[in-house]
Amino acid sequence: MGGLRVHGSPVSTATMRVLAVLHEKELEYDFVQVDMKSGEHKTDKFLALNPFGQVPALEDGDIKMFESRAITQYLAHTYADRGTQLLFKEPKKMADQSVWVEVEVHHFDKVASKLAWELCYKPMFGMKTDEATAEELKGELGKVLDVYEARLARTTFISGDAFGLADVHHAPVVHYLMSSPAKEVFVARPHVGKWVEYILSRPAWARVVADQKKDCARFKDNGMQRKLVLLFGQQDNEAAFE
Ligand SMILES: N[C@@H](CCC(=O)N[C@@H](CS)C(=O)NCC(=O)O)C(=O)O
């Protein structure tokens, strides 16, 4: 079974998406921190793993791949008999799952990632949020979440009545935005609010968040760890900086 190795950054949402699935599937893996601050993701060594120079990348024995959602699909199929079942086989359920996996990429992430950049990443990297852009994106996200609200009034999870891959894919960006003023856009919609609460309360997700803290400390990135604490308000972690 061994040989799973994730190359990524603990603060990257795409990396966290892969880690969430690894934890849902209860798979052991090695985490190889890519130092994005020094541009390690643009070196020949990393470009051999992902020619687009982005994290994450996965190695599973001889298999090497990139693109977080391709990796999660690979893991969910290859390790179907492990941990949480994230795929649906029955045609109608599979059809719904395929639709909502795509909706996450083309409707939700398209807006939500830009908003997370404005409200979460820019402050983390010492940059100033463009408030007008953030407001505009919040409006756009609200329109996407209106569709989600109608959907989640009929189904418990985004692609149906069972938790699955489409739900997990949302967790990283939702996690960041729920710690920002964009939280109101989610909680103003009761079904969305309940769904978000559930996906962020998954034990697998809690492990991703705990690992993020540990990895920032392990790689002595206390500056980043402090910024994460400021972002997520985990004051109990202040001791880790000393
Ligand atoms: N579609 C890709 C996106 C990967 C991506 O955007 N990764 C970011 C970090 S979350 C990155 O490596 N950014 C650096 C860059 O683009 O140069 C995936 O899902 O894996």
The ligand as a Tripos MOL2 file, in Angstrom:
@<TRIPOS>MOLECULE
LIG
   20    19     1     0     0
SMALL
NO_CHARGES

@<TRIPOS>ATOM
      1 N1         -5.9960   23.4650  -10.5630 N.3       1 LIG1
      2 C1         -4.8410   23.2630   -9.7180 C.3       1 LIG1
      3 C2         -4.5280   24.5690   -9.0160 C.3       1 LIG1
      4 C3         -3.2550   24.4740   -8.2340 C.3       1 LIG1
      5 C4         -2.8740   25.8330   -7.6590 C.2       1 LIG1
      6 O1         -3.4090   26.8800   -8.0530 O.2       1 LIG1
      7 N2         -1.9610   25.7850   -6.7200 N.am      1 LIG1
      8 C5         -1.4910   27.0310   -6.1450 C.3       1 LIG1
      9 C6         -1.4850   26.9260   -4.6300 C.3       1 LIG1
     10 S1         -3.1620   26.6590   -4.0130 S.3       1 LIG1
     11 C7         -0.0840   27.2760   -6.6340 C.2       1 LIG1
     12 O2          0.7160   26.3740   -6.7180 O.2       1 LIG1
     13 N3          0.2060   28.5290   -6.9640 N.am      1 LIG1
     14 C8          1.5140   28.9430   -7.4140 C.3       1 LIG1
     15 C9          1.5310   29.3260   -8.8540 C.2       1 LIG1
     16 O3          0.5110   29.2550   -9.5430 O.co2     1 LIG1
     17 O4          2.6030   29.7250   -9.3020 O.co2     1 LIG1
     18 C10        -5.1290   22.1640   -8.6870 C.2       1 LIG1
     19 O5         -6.2980   22.0380   -8.2960 O.co2     1 LIG1
     20 O6         -4.2130   21.4330   -8.3010 O.co2     1 LIG1
@<TRIPOS>BOND
     1     1     2 1
     2     2     3 1
     3     2    18 1
     4     3     4 1
     5     4     5 1
     6     5     6 2
     7     5     7 1
     8     7     8 1
     9     8     9 1
    10     8    11 1
    11     9    10 1
    12    11    12 2
    13    11    13 1
    14    13    14 1
    15    14    15 1
    16    15    16 2
    17    15    17 1
    18    18    19 2
    19    18    20 1
@<TRIPOS>SUBSTRUCTURE
     1 LIG1         1 GROUP 0 **** ****
